């Protein structure tokens, strides 16, 4: 069986492709919403968040022969745990990662190495900061002393748990945009205008994550852009396309299907 860690739409598409090629697949997600999406695709799924030790036990109990890590490009802890667990129990590991978006030559584009640096950069660039980095790192921006007194607008998924998290962090309803992307250039522009954004903060999530449209909309309006760069991990095998993954699966899963 192939254990596919699929926290994204392209991860689910990869799992479907593996099944189409008649490979037995079990998909892993961490949220109820993700579980519903995988179930709708008629794929076997388990909703669980595993640390390294839990992953080791799971892989052995389930008889997993290969792990395909198609988690989000910024889900570094997931990838680290999966790689370490695979090494410990001698299960092959393959990383599937969407390519990053090409960045334009734009004088107001600032690249940060992590969320903490992004928060500090944003603080010096404007009074209204439009956050499109998702909900998991909102606390970093709320905690940054330099951002106290600034207006932070959070664009997040319209899930009850996420909205509760925003409220617990002090976001008022008028500063929460609860919508599921990716968004077109035109809609990004409309939202930036509506909230009078001066700074847009984003991740380089690649084209499936709407990165290109986010930046293009900000450039069209002359806004400041702070981009959190991708984490740098050393993967034993890393694929950028579904076909490359299929080739690795055929190579690494000994004994065929």
N, C-alpha and C positions, 0 to 999 in steps of 0.2 A: 504493500500500500504506500502511496505517496501522501505525505502530510503537507498540505499547502497552506501556509500562513498568508491569508488574503484579507488585508485590511483596506483594500481599495477596489474601485471598479475594474481597473485593469487586472488586479489580482484575481477577481472573480472570473473575468474573461479567460484568464490563463487556466484556471481550474476547469472551466468548461471545455477548453481546447484539449486539455489532458484527457478528460473523460471521452471526448470525441475520438481521441486516438486509442481508446480502450484501455487506458491506464486507470486502475482503481485509485480514487482520490478521496481524502477526507479533508475538509476545509476548516480552518480555525479562524474565529473572529473573537473580538473582545466585547462587543456591544450587542444589545438586543436588536437594535436596528440592523446592524450588519448581519445578524443571524437571520432576520426576516428576508433580507435581500438574497442571501445565499439559498434559503429554503425556496424562495420564489423561482430560483433558477433550477430547482429540483436537484440540488447537490447535497450530499451528506455533510453535516456541519456540526461542529462542537463550539459552544461559546465558553471560552475560558481564557484567563490571563495567567500564564505559567512563568514562574521564575526558572532559573537554570535547573535546580534540583527537581522541580515539578515536571519540567520538560524531559529530563532524563527518564524519570519513571514512566511518563506518558508514552514516550517513544518505544520503550521496551515492552510495556503492557500491550500496546496496540500493534506491535510487530511492524513498525514503520521501517521501510527499506530506503526511503529517501525523503529529505525535507527540502521543499521549495519555498524559500522565503520571499514572498511577494508583498511584504508589509510596506507601509508608507516610507518614502525616502528619509523621513526625519524620525522614524520610530527606532532610534538607535538601540535602546535597551532591549527591545524585542529581538533585533538581529544579533546583538551580543550574546544574549541568553541562548538563542537557537544555535549559534555557532559553537559556543562552549559545550552545550549539551550534546550536540552531534559529535564533537571531537571525543567527548568522554565515553559515549556508548558506541562509538565507531559506526555512525550512520552518515552516509554522504550528505553534504549540504550544497545547495545551489541557490544563489541569490538572483532574483529577477528584479531589476530596477529600471523604471522608466527614465529615459534621458532627461537631463536638465534642459530648461529653455535657454536659448541664446539670449544674451543680454544686449540691449541696444547701447550705442554710444550716447549717453545722456548725462549732462553735467550735474544734474540733481539726483543721480542714482548713487546711493551709498550702500556698500556691502558690509555686513556685520558677521563676525565669526560665530556668534551665538545670540540667544534672546536677550541676555543681559546687556550685551553691547548694543544691540538694536534699540533697547529701551533708552539707553543713554544718548545714542545718536538722535533718536526721534525727539527727545526732550529739547535739543538745541535747534530744531529745525522748524518748529511751529507750535501753535497753541491747540489745534484740534488734530488729533492723531487717529486715523482710521485703521483699525487692526483687522487684518484678514488672515491671521496665522492660526486660526482655530481656537478652541476653548482651553486646551490643556496648558497653555503657557500664559494665559491672561494674568495669573497671579504674579508673574515676573514683572509685568508692566505696572500693575497696581502697586507693587512693593518698591519700585524705583523712586528714590527720593526726588530726583530731578523732574519727575513727571507729576509730582504733587501740584495741584492747582491747574493742570492741563485738562482738557476735555478728551477722554478716551472713548472712542466708539468701537464696539465689538461686533463684528459680523460672524455669526456662529450658526450651527445647525439648529433647526427648530425642534429640539427635543426637550422634554420637561426637565431632565436632569441637568442639561447644559444651561437652560435658562435659570434654574435654581442656583447653579454655580455662579453665573453672572451676577445675580442679585446678592448672593453671599459675599461676593467680592466688592460690592458697592456700586455696580452699574445700575443706573436708573433705566426704566423702560425706554425713555427717549434716546438712550445711547446704546440700545441693543437692536441689531438688525438680524432677525431670525429667518434665514433663508438658506436653502441648499443650492450650492453651485454645481458646476462652474457657471460663471456669468459671462455674458457677451460684453464686448467693449462698450456698447451703448448703455447697457444697464449699469456697468461699473461707473461710467461717467455720470449717469443720473444720480447714483447713490453718493458719489463723492461730492457732487454739487449740492444735493439735498442736505447733507450734513456739514457743508462748508469745510470739508477736509482740507488741511494744509499739508499733511504728511500721510502717506500710505505705507503701512508695514506689511510685508508679505514674505513667504518662503518661495524658494525655487522648486516648486512641486512639479514642474514640467507642464507640458501642454494639457494633459488630462486634468490637472489641477487648476487650469485657467490662469497660469502665471503670465503668459504673454498678453492676454487681454487686460489683466490688472495693471501691468506696467504701461501698456499702450494708452489706456484711459488716463492714467496719471500724467503721462508725457503730454498728451493732447491738452490737458488742463494746466500744464506747467507746475505740477505739484512736486513736492519732495518725495522721494521713494527710498525706503530703507528695506533692504533685502537681507534676510537671514540666510547665510550660505549653507549649503548642504554639509552635514557631518561627513568626516572622512574616516571610513572604516576599511580595513583590509580584509576582503572576502577571498576565500579559497577559490571560488568560481563565481563570476558575475556575468549575467546575461542581460542584454538590452532588448531582446525581441523574443516572442513566443517560440519562434523556430529554433533559436539558440538553446532555449530551455529544453525543447523536445529532443534535440541532439544530445544534450547532457544527460537527460533521463535515459535515453536508449543506451548511452555509454556506461552510466553508473549503476543502473538497476540490473544487477547480475542475474542471469537466469531468465530474462524476459518478463512477460506479464503474468 
